[in-house]
Amino acid sequence: MFGDVELKSTLVFFLSLPVHLFVCFQVLLQVEICEIEGNIFRLKIDEASPLRARYKVRDVLIKEPSTQRLFVSQNEAGILVLSSVNEDYKLKVTANPFQIELQSKGETVLSMNSNGLLYFEHLQPPPSDSPKNMPSDIFMLNTEDLGLWQEKFGSFLDIKAHGPSSVGMDFSLHAYDHVYGIPQHAEGLLLKNTSDGDAYRLYNLDIFGHKIHDKIGIYGSVPLLLAHKPNRTTGIFWLNSSETLVDISTKAVAEHGLSGSAAETAKQRAVPLTDVRWMSESGIIDVFLLMGPTAFDIFKQFAQLTGTQALPPLFSLGYHQCRWNYEDEQDVKAVDAGFDEHDIPYDVIWLDIEHTDGKRYFTWDKKKFQNPKKMQEHLRKKKRKLVVIIDPHIKVDPMYTLYSQAKDKGYFVKDRNGKDFEGICWPGSSCYLDFTNPEVRKWYADQFAFKTYKGSTNILFVWNDMNEPSVFKGAELTMQKDAVHYNNWEHREVHNLYGFYQQMATAEGLIKRSSGKERPFVLTRSFFAGSQKYGAVWTGDNTADWSYLKISIPMLLTISMAGISFCGADVGGFIGDPEPELLVRWYQAGAYQPFFRGHSNMESKRREPWLFGEKNTQIIREAIRARYVLLPYLYTLFYRAHTAAEPVMRPLWIEFPGNIETFGVENEYMLGKQVSSHSLESELNFETILPWLCFSQIPVFQRGGTVIPLKTTAGKSTEWMIDTSYELHVALDTEACAIGELYIDDGHSFQYLHKKQFLYRKFTFHNNILSSSCRDESGQYQTTCVVERVIVLGFGQQPTFVTACSKGNDLTSILIQYF
């Protein structure tokens, strides 16, 4: 099998795989294995000679990864051993049975097809025109009954034009029994065994009031799985955008080793082994093995492939007020005034579908929003912003310019007969833009131009909803799998990419309208790997219940580990009416999560923060104000996410990878390295990990040995706080030392990137000296802000002196306090 191996950077060989349909025959598969710089390995399996090209995911990888040379260290008796450049890793490829084992420094980390579950359904001609070289009896059985060429889902018929095309493979993770990732599910942090139940499903669906502790796929999908043990983290990125199932089974296996006293005596010990089986409906096998070895290495490796979190505009890290729907311009002004009247900061008010002219996106209701520009100018004077909803479905109406243009240009998804696919959504009969087509995306981006989108201004930003895509009365409330996209790809092959592409086009449109100068803000409900490049996501239609507040934490942690740091859950729950205590607690939780928005259904009672009595209003006010004071730290974390792929919100085990107590903790988490947020039911003793000091009245703690930058006070919105001075909270460790960072730029443009207009400072407290130095010499930015106050936490007794010094920055007017 490996006799003629010639290696440059990619190993290519062919594999004969038996295919069992009605009779057994062989299909030739092409296998490619390569190493990518940064401890990444890639395995691709495709048909050697398919009847037509199989779908390969496009646009998710930021570029085609460059490969590194693999060296043959053994080639005999059907076994090929390849070594990486630095010889830390070896790939052992066995011909019969076909298996791949990946070793690190002599230790097997993972193996592929060790359970023999590799399968690859080859493309076939329809029975009526089967080729002569096919076995004559292959189509004798009733293929309809077996679901090979058509499949019924209730009253819906799915025609498979090229027959079944599913692919799958198993991976064994050696000595791992803690696995995470593969969002989005309303599930706990740790992935569970699926041996006795349903597999985890990755299939983007509009599920109103989704159940919790359910493995069904909901709004987004990121096919990235992480496995962790005390000395290593490993990742599997299965790059496939069709419906995917993931089976997980963890068991104990016997490991043989040699005793230290008598090398010839074998000992046995039980070690965990986790088998993960991936199964996708279509496409090819294209999998990236992320070898870490730390969790932070995994995040960088995944970002190397799919990109980092876009740096959001500062306003979008403030509080957002949303409802389905604020009724009219007067309602918007009244809600805006209510925040000022009750001294509660906020940055953005949102408009849902009722603001449009009959659910025609890019339009305004002529009676309720007669002068949208004037309304936006009112918000601009208050230094606030507006977000409007723009869904992907387009109302079928020849008089609607967007519809008529898209129809004339052939920009809608087609049905299997070549006609525009029509489904029911909010406007009634609707067609769906084919965002997989780059020409459609460019045209769509142009719709955000101020001259085209009448009534819009540069304080208007966008919310993409219903983009799974949602199709009322459709199979599982989504588009039929045999609908046809650009280049004749069936919807089954690109389904999980639909929302990804809409958000991409929307973000490009907002950038384009500013001639490339301003950062966009786009929230999407549906997402895929790489969506972090284009904006924010949220957990969808949650319910006003304590269980949904609780599950929101592991859901957000899982999304964060999958590269999407800018994520949040609707405060208060979208569906239903929260009791006052639940609403208050949700505000306190949301204030320490990356995306912070209150939102509710049109059938829910109004729930602006001041409607639940003065006592509750005061608590909510304090929570939101605490968020605004924390923004310098939060913005710095987003810069780290943008430049170093570090999740803003992260599970405890990432910061404490050797402490097994943290591996399953999901009711508390870290914001960066410095701050931990706890639920009231937390039982973890942080004193067993590191010194911690109380940070606020909410159960939030600052880690000993850190410096956190804050604003001295909250303003009405982020823009009101530009010139507000800074305050440093210095929490000392057991050695009376601390370090921290502060990142500053203009908060809205790309000047930080194109002109290096930013400041990135490092603070160090050591030997009673607080020093400030430049973290990145390439950045320059003028600011009038100073560090006005330093609060030192954790001194056993007040020191005799503390000196403040600076290298390249003014630290005048410092007040130092001790606690």
Secondary structure, DSSP 8 states (H G I E B T S, - for coil): --TT---SSEEEEEEEEEEESSSEEEEEEEEEEEEETTTEEEEEEEESS-SS------SSSSS---EE--EEEEEETTEEEEE-TTSSEEEEEETTTTEEEEEETTEEEEEESTTS--EE------GGG--TTS-TTTT-S-TTTTTSSEEEETTEEEE-TT----EEEEEEEET--EEEE----S--SS----TTS--EEE-----TT--SS--S--S----EEEEEETTEEEEEEE---S-EEEEEEEEEEEEEEE-SS-TTSEEEEEEEEEEEEEEESSS-EEEEEE--SSHHHHHHHHHHHH-------GGGGSEEE--TT--SHHHHHHHHHHHHHTT----EEEE-GGGSBTTBTT---TTT-S-HHHHHHHHHHTT-EEEEE--SEEE--TTSHHHHHHHHHT-B-B-TTSSB-EEEETTEEEEEB-TTSHHHHHHHHHTTSTTTSTT--TTEEEEE-STTTB-BTSGGGB--TT-B-GGG-BHHHHGGGHHHHHHHHHHHHHHHHTTT-B---EEESS--TTGGGT-EEE--S-BSSHHHHHHHHHHHHHHHHTT--SEE--BT-SBS---HHHHHHHHHHHTTSSSEEE---TTS----TTSS-HHHHHHHHHHHHHHHHTHHHHHHHHHHHHHH---SEE-HHHHSTT-GGGTT--SEEEETTTEEEE-TT----GGGTS-EEE-SSSSEEEETTEEEEEESS--SSGGGGTT--EEEEEE--TTS-EEEEEEE--SSBSHHHHS---EEEEEEEETTEEEEEES-TT--------EEEEEEE--SS--S--EEEESSS---S-EEEE-
